[in-house]
Amino acid sequence: MIDTDKYEGHTPAPWKWIIDDKDTYLSCFDNDIKADENLIADAPLLLAEVKRLREGIKEVIDVLYEWDNGKYVGMIIGLSDLIE
């Protein structure tokens, strides 16, 4: 499980990148620089978690669809909307 508390106070989107002759860097950190650094460093982990959760939701949708006799339609639509 990812400790999302370490991202509290991060600079909200959109972030702007500046490219000069030598470097590429963020134009500014509005808030807690450590929170921004943690968010940048963990981006691959966060993406992997999003993919894992989307797959889990798809599995739940498939099971609900098989069991559906009309009473799960709203739940199936709601879950589908979450991952679209």
N, C-alpha and C positions, 0 to 999 in steps of 0.2 A: 504494500500500500504506500502511496506517495504522500509525504507530509506536506500538504498544501499550505500549512501555516507559514512556511518559510517564504512564501510569495506575497504575504500580506504587505500592503503598502507599495506594491510595484507600480511603475509608471503605466498609466492606462494607454491603450491603443488609440490611435495609430502611432507606431514608432517610426522615426525617420532616420534613414541611413545616409551618411555623408561619405562621399568618396573623394579623396584629394589625390595628389600625385603619388603619395606613399602609402596611405592607409585607408581603411574603411572602418567607420565607427558610428555609433549612435550619436545623434546630434546633441542629445541631452538626456539626463536622467532627472525627472521632475521630483521624484520621491526618494524612497529608500534604495540606495545603490545596491546594497547586498541583496535585497529582494529581486531586483532586476537581474543581477548576476545569477542568482539561483534559478530564475525562470529561464534565462537563456541557456544555462548549463543543462537544465533538465528537459529542454524541449524534446529531444528524442524519446525520453521516458514518457513524457506526457502524450506524445503522438501515439506511442505503442499502447498506452492505456486507453486512449480514445478508440483505437482500432479494436482492442480486446473487448471493451464494453459494447461497441456496436455489434460485434459478432454475437455476444451474449444476448443482446436484445433481439437480434434476428432469430436466434434459437428459440427464445420465449415466444416470439410471434408465430413461428412454425408450429410449436406445440399448441398454442392457443387456437390457431387456425384449424388444426386437426380436431380439437375438442369442441370447436364452436358449434353451438346449436342456436345461435342468435343472441346469446347473452354476453358474449365476449367481443362483439363487433366494435363497440366503442373503445375498449381497451386495445384491441389490435390496431385500430386507426391511430389512437394516441401514441402507441409505441412506434408505429411506422413513421409518424410525423417527427418523432424525436431524432430519428437517424437519417432523415432525408435532408 
